[in-house]
Amino acid sequence: MKDAPAHAPNVSLAKLFGVFLYVGGTSFGGSVIAYLRDHLVSRQEWLDEDQFLAAAEIGQTVPGLISTNAAVIVGGHLRGAAGAIAAAVGMTLPGAIFVFILGLMYAQFKSNPEVGAVLSGVGAAAVGLILATTLQMGAREIKKWQDWIILIPAFVVVGIYHISLVPVLAVLVPIAIQFNRPEAKELAAYHAQQASYHAQLAEHHEEVAARHAAATAESSS
């Protein structure tokens, strides 16, 4: 698996819209996450595994559809606000059109056994794609025994007892944060990196201001 470039690749809005339009038009149900990973990480190489996992985690834990949330996050990462809008529209447009058409046809074909067989086959394929993506992402994310303390209760209370995700997150998120708090060395390295970045940024601004001042003085003389 190739990693994406360290910096966000230069992606046109048309390309961004087209990729999400294709994913939105060819994915079904929960399989959309598997399709997104395949296109964004493996095919387009816009994101690496960790970046995609972060987008999926945020998309899962905030209100709204995970696919739309992930599209907004990825589009914003690649092209800012315009990219977020292009990705979100591309992601949701095919489904909106298909649902509108199917809604008009549902009354006529809802009892057709062939239609039911097709939908059952699509559902089975979607389950397989979700399982494959879960195993691939889980292999990268679940690294410590503490991760199982979060994973197993979340699976039991949400997957088996169907408890709402909101109270589950309210309980498990603080525990997960406590388990995964960065060490002092990691925090020190991060703050040093940020300080160096801001110092370089300030130096750049000073150089730009000096050039502008020199140009202004030269033009006035």
N, C-alpha and C positions, 0 to 999 in steps of 0.2 A: 504494500500500500504506500503510495507516494504521499508525502505531506504537502500541504499547500504552501505557497510562499509566505515568508514571515510577515510581509505587508499585504494589505488587501489588493488583489489583482485589479487591473484596469478593465472593467466590464462595462459595456455600453448598456444604456437603459433598454434598448430594443432587445439585446441578447438576454438581459435579466428577465424582462417581461416574457420573452419567448420560452425560456427554460421553465419558469414557474407555470406558464400557461400549459406547456406540455405535461408537466407533472400533475397539475390540477385536472387535466383532461384524461389522463391514463391511469390514475390511482383510484382505488376504491376502498372506502371505509378506513380502518386503522392502518392499512398498508401504506398510506401516504408517507409515513415516517421512513419506511424502508425505501420508497422511491426517492424521497428527498436526499437521504444519505447516499444512495447510489449515484444520483446526478451531481450533487454538490461536492461530494468528497472524491468519488471514484472517477467520474467522467469529466466534469468541468474542472475539478481540482481547485475550486474556489476556497474551500475550507479544508483544514486537516481534521482528524478524528476528534481531537479535544475541542476545537472550535464548534464543530457540529454538535457534539454532546452538550456543550454549554448552552447553545441555542435551543436544543431540544429540552433541556432541563428547565430553562426559563419559560419556554413556551408551554410546558406542562403545568407549571406552578402558578401561572397568572390566569385571570379569567379569559375565556374565549377558546376557540378551537386551536389545538396545538399546531396544526399545519399553518393556519393563518398567522398565528403568533410567531412561529419560526420564520415564515416568509418575511414578515416585517423586520425581524431581528437581522436576518441575513441580508436583506435588501438595504437596510440602514447601514450595516457594516461595510457593504461594498460600494454604495453610491449615495449614502446620506438619506435625507428625507425623501427625495425624488425616487431613489432606489427602493425605499420601503413601500412607497405607494405603488410603484410599478410591480413589485413582487407580490404584494397583497392582492392587487387587482388581477394579475395573471393567475394567482393561485385560486381565487374564488370564482372567477368568471365562468369557467367551464362547468363547474358544479351547479352554479345558479341557473345556467341555461338548460343543462340536462334535467335538473329537478323540475323546472318549469314545464318542460316538454313531457317528462314522465308523469307529472301530476295530471296533465290533461289526458294522458293515455291510460292512467292507472285503472280508472273505472271499467275500461273495456277489457284490459288484459290481466287483471288481478287474479282471476281464477284459472288462467292458462297454465297447465302443468309444465310446459316447455319453458315458459318464463321463470317459473319457480326453480326449475332445474338449473338454469343458467345462473340465477342469483345464488343458489347454493354452491355452485362451483366457484364463483367469484369469491364468496365468503370463505371457502376452504383455502383458496390460494392466498387470500389476505391474512388469514391466521398463520400460514406458513411463513410469509414474509415478515410478519411482526415477530414471530419466534426467532427467525434467523437474525433480525436486527437486534433483538433483545440480547441474544447470546453474544453477538459481536461487540456491542456497546458495553455489556456487562463485564466481559473479559478485560476491558481496559479500565473500567471504573471501579470495580470491586477488588480492592487490593489488600485491605486489612480486615481483621476479624470484626472490628467495630462496624464495618459496613453492613455485615450480616445482621447486626442488632437493629439497624434501620430498615433493611430490606424485608426481613421476614415479618415483623409486625405490620409494615405498610401493606404487604401482599395479603396478609390474613384479614386485616380489618377492612380494606378496600375491596379486594378481590373476592373474598368469601362472604364477609358479613355486610358488604355493600354500604359501609359507613361513608358519609360525605368526605371528600378530600380535604375540605377546609379545616375541620377540627383535627384531622389526622396530621396535617402539616403544622398546625399550631402546636401540637405536642412534639412531633418528631424533629422539626427544623431546629429548635434550640439544642436538642440533644446532638443532632448531626453537626451543628456548628461547634459545639464543645469538643466533639471527637476529632474534628478536622481543623482545629485552630492551628495556624502556622507557628512554627518554633521561633524563638527569639532571633536566631541567625537568619531565617528567611525574612522576617520583618525588617531586620537591619539592612539586609541586602536590597530589599524592595525600596526602602526609604532612601538608601544611597543612590539607587538607580534613578528614582524620581528627582532627587536633588540635583544630580548631574544633568538630567534632561532639562529641568527648569533653568539651570545655570547656562546651558547651551542656548536655550530659547531666549533668555535675557540678553546674552551676548549678541545673538543674531539681530534682535530688535535694536540694540544699540548701534550696530553696524548700519542697519537700514536707516535709522534716524540720522546718523552722521552723514550718510550719502545724500539724504534729502536736504539736510542743512547745507552741505557743500554745494549742491545743485542750486538751491535757492539763492545762496550768496553769490554764486557765479552769474546767475541770470539777472540779479538785481544790479550787479556792477556793470 
